Amino acid sequence: DNGNVFAVIFWSLKFRYFAWVHAPKMAIKPDIKLYLLYHDPITNQRLTHSTALNKGRIGRVNVFAEAGYAKKNLVILAHELLHTVKATDKYDTTTGLPQYPDGFAEPNKSPLYPQQFAELMGARLPIREDVAEIPKQLGLTLIGNKTAREIGWIR
C-alpha cells in the first residue's frame, strides 16, 4: 500500500541523512559504510531486522555483543554487505526460510535436506522443509549463481 511505500522512502532518506552526517572525515572516502549496532544477548534475545541499501552503499547491522556470537555476526555482516553491491534476498520474508532454488547452496542435492551449506543471501541453513537456522560461521555459506550474477562475479 502507498502508506507503506512512503514510510520506506522516508526511512531510506533518514538513513542516508544519518550516514551523511556521520560520515568519517577521511582523505579517502569509503565505498561502503556499515553501521554495526551491538546488543546484549541477555536483554535482547531476538534482534530487529538488519538492512542495507545499494543506493548510498550503506547498511545498519544488528549483532550480538558477546564473543560467542562473533562467527555468526560475520554471517549477518556479510549478508548485509552483499546488499550494498546489489545482491537481493533469497528468503521468504514471512517465514524466514530460504527460497528454493536460489536460496539454497546445493539446490540439486538429494535428499534436499538437510543442506550442508547456506546460500549467503538465503540467510539460513535449510535443515528441514520448515526449519532453517543462521549458519554458525561464514565457512558454512556459499554464494549461489544468482547472487554471483547480481554482484558481478559472473555473467
N, C-alpha and C positions, 0 to 999 in steps of 0.2 A: 504494500500500500504506500501511497505518497508520503504519509507521515513518517513511515519508517525510512524511506529513501532520503527525506530531508534530514532526519536525525543522523543517518550515516554520513551524509555530506557535511553536516555541521560538525560532527565528531572528527571527521577527517581533517577539516580545516583547523579545528582547535589543536589537533595533534601536530599538524605541520607547523602551526604557530609556536607551539611548545618547543619543537625541535629547532626552530629558527632562533628563538630566544636563548635556548640552552646550547647552542652550537659552540663547540670548543674554539677558542681563539688560537688557531694554528696557522703556520705558513702554508701547509699543505692540507686542504680540506679533505676529510674522509669521504669516500664514495658511498659508504653505508654507515648509518648510525643506529645502533640497537641500544635501547634503554632497558636495563635489567632491574626489575623490582623484586627484591628478595623478601620472602615471607617466612615467618616462624612456622614450621610444620606442626607444632603442638597446638597453636591457636588457629591455624588455617589448614585444615586437613584437605580441603579442595581449593584450588586456585581458580580465579576468573580466567577467561579465555585470553591467551596472548594474541597479539595481532601485529602484522607488518604490512607495509604498503610499498608497492613498486614505485609509485609516483612519490618522489622525495626520498626513496630508499631509506625508510625509517621503520623502526619496529619497537614495540613495547612487549617485553618478555617477562612473564611472571614465573619465578623459580623459587625453590625452597632454599633457605639459608642454613643448610646443615651439610656437613661433609659427606654424609651417607647418600645424599641426593646429587652429588656433583656429576656423576656419569649420566644420570637420567636428565639432569638440567641441560647437558650438552646436546642431547637428542632434541629437546624442545627448542633450544637456541638455534641449532642447525636447520630445523624445520622453518622457523620464522625467518632466518637468514635467506633461505631459498625463495621465500615470498618476495623479498626485495629485488630479486632478479627474475621475476615473472613466473615462478612456479605457482601452480594452483593446488588447492586442497584436493585430496583424493579419498576423502572420507565423507560419510553421511553426517551432516551437521546435527541431525536429530538424535541419532543413536551413538555417534562417535565411532562407528565401525568402518573399517576400510572398504572402499567401493571396489567391487570386482569388475574387470580385471586390473584396472590401472592402479588401484590402491594396494595391490599385492606384489610383493617382491618376487614371488615364484608362482605366477598365475597358472602355470602348466603342471605344477606338482601334483602327483597322485599318490595317496589321497591328498586333497587340497589342504586339509587341516591335520595337525597344527602346522603352521608355517614356521620355518627356521629363522627367517629374517622378516623385517618390516620394511615396506617401501616408505622412505622418509616422509613423503607428503601424504601417505596414507595414515600417518601419525601413530598407528598402533600395530602391534604384532598380533595377527589373527591366530587365536588358539582353537576356537570352535566357530561355527557359523554365527553364534550370538555372543561370543566372548572374545575380546581383544584387550591387550594391555600395552602401555607405553613401554618400549624396549628399555631394558636395564642399562644399556650402553650404546654408544654410537656404532660400535663394531657389529651390532646386530641389525643394522639398517643398510639398505641398498637404495640406489636411485634407479627407478624404472625408466623404460624407454620414453614414455610420455613426458615425464618430468625432465629427463635429459634433453628432449627436444625443446621444451618450454624455456629452459635456461641456456640453450645454445650449445650444449655439449655435442649433440649430434643433429643431423638434418632429418 
